[in-house]
Amino acid sequence: MISIPAPSSSQTLFSTSNYRLSPFPLLRRNPTYPVAGAGSFRCRTTARPPALVTSTEPKTRGSENKDYYRIENLTTWLLKQEQGGTIDAELTIVLSSISLACKQIASLLQRSSITNLTGAQGTINVQGEDQKKLDVISNELFCSCLRSSGRTGIIASEEEAVPVAVEETYSGNYIVVFDPIDGSANIDTALTTGSIFGIYGPDKQCLVDLDDDSTFSKPFELKQRGKPHVLYLAVTTVRGLIYRKRTFKFLSGPEVELLDEAKERCVISVCQPGSNLLAAGYCLYSSSVVFTLSLGKGVFAFTLDPTYGEFVLTHENIQIPKTGKIYSFNEGNYDLWDDKLKNYLDHLRQPGSNGKPYSGRYIGCLVGEIHRMLLRGGIYGNPKNKSSKNGNLRLLYECAPMSYLVEQAGGKATDGYQRILEITPSLVHQRTPIFIGSPEEVEKLQKYLA
């Protein structure tokens, strides 16, 4: 008699069961298996499908293990913060509108070469910088999303000469400052770019009495905008700036703009120290689109899932390493820096206790530098030099929001002598030197500058 060996798990047998294998065996909680019996023959393997495995996501710095199949998007997370009393419903709407603007900008950047959105616009912004096409478009997208949220009163953009007041129909309480495209010089070469934003509450200096007729005694803004020309008179309330229009016949001469005390107070209301921020964040546009946010209770990052267009929570309670071996300075300006800073850079380039010097990395985009630093540690610097006495970065739109984020993650940010978040800007486009990163690295720098 010939002995027939039992089939292995990889061999197939004929079964009379009507059982159908699930196309997703890992998701079947109580799988049943066929037994011999009457019915049509079906082909199956003798191996049992693997049992449902409760897996965990790969650990990221500052995140805890969680169910592999649990996904939390930005909207859900914001609603939880609202329910917990961290933010109110209006701030939830403002942040959602900012995330929408970031999604639109990300889409435009991905198709910029195809849709002819690379290159210069042919205009110069208030900073005296050549504007890229996407600088202009991104600024309009941010302004449009924030206006339509119905929860912003004043919008201040790096691309605008003065803060923009939101019309009466849409105005709300919050003051939003932003840089729509950081690192726009990288657009044409498809390198890292980003958006930066900060959110302040209303300032009492910008509140006046609607019933006070003297409020309307002075012109707010006079601009030639076609016929008939309109004289704009402004009143500021807890809901932001409200425009009152009166017809005015423009006689002759160039465009005129007159500022009254109401507008001056509103400009002052935007010029708050970073310590007053209610929320701040950035959106990184690179190999992934990452929306990073702090509401004053830690730093959280959400990665855009392109399959369904949602920001998904991927990094919780990010903590910056206390030290790091990466420095990011534009060393092309080395000869323009003072001797103390040069000595510090010379020290970084010398081999350390491990026989290796620090690694130099420079992206040319503040968002990219800060994102890497939050995860890897190190220090970023944009110091003053002989040609730029106050550095190159804007305090209100770039330095304050990023300093807020880094401090929430356990890092430090200084102009070399003073904490960035303690500086009150006197101008909406004021610049400042900045050194930001791991706490021990910033402290080491300060010793050299002392």
Order of alpha helices (4+ residues) and beta strands (2+ residues): beta-beta-alpha-alpha-beta-beta-alpha-beta-beta-beta-beta-beta-beta-beta-alpha-beta-beta-beta-beta-beta-alpha-beta-alpha-beta-beta-alpha-beta-beta-beta-alpha
